Amino acid sequence: MYLFYLFAWKFIGILPEKIAYALASFVADFVFKKNSKGVKRLRSNYKRVKPEISDKELNHLTKLGMRSYLRYWFDTFRLNKWSKNRIIETTYVIRENLLRDPIALKKGCIVALPHAGNWDHAAAYFCSTGITLTAVVEKLKPEAIFRKFLDYRSSIGIEPISHKEKTIPILLERLRSGKLVALVADRDMSRSGVEVDFLGGVAKMPSGPAILAIESGAPLLTAYIRYLDKGIEITFDETIKLPVSGTKEEQIKIVTQSIANNFAKRIKDSPVDWHMLQRIWIDEEN
């Protein structure tokens, strides 16, 4: 597996751009036709997002979703070769002040985002414009692949921390230093997540963003990233004001529900770039 990733990283990185992304679409269509477990799950998740669409429309959405997902991977294999100018010029941001203002004031800032678009491109944009960030990353197997991804994210300016570490103390220290913390937060990996109402069902989402906001007082935003023909668009949204009453557990649930509400709104607006090929609703039979 490691040798495959290493080969893909090198081979796709040196291909002419048009050929590389034509190959990405070809691979996506091939995987879609195979109707693998991941494709079936993506289709099922899209059905939760858009229950009103026909089977034909759902199938088309799933095909385009797989193309978006493969575009993310091909971007990953090529992004660290892009110039800063290209990264900046291909990034469009809505309500960017919500992030830049607290960072400028050294208040720190927390951004929670779903698996949508290309979050590494978004991170590279902020690193290229003077705002470095800390992110929690999923520990991958084998170790060699995980190390490759750590090196990759470090190369574009991200401080990556494994989700297997005790992340909360580290992230609180970064926030108290006025830093930016970005957390992918639409799927719980700890098995101790918070139950939320999400797109008509019950899902579990990580409690980390809410805990960090409550304990640090740093602003908590959500971001949704979608692909454009050339580049990405990042939309920032505010979450609910931090509650001042109730138990800590109740406060965490209220804040996490606010994150889920923001995610749901943006995903419904642009589901094709939501790359969720895993189960997240706990009220499903399988």
Order of alpha helices (4+ residues) and beta strands (2+ residues): alpha-alpha-alpha-alpha-alpha-beta-alpha-beta-alpha-beta-alpha-beta-alpha-beta-beta-beta-alpha-beta-beta-alpha
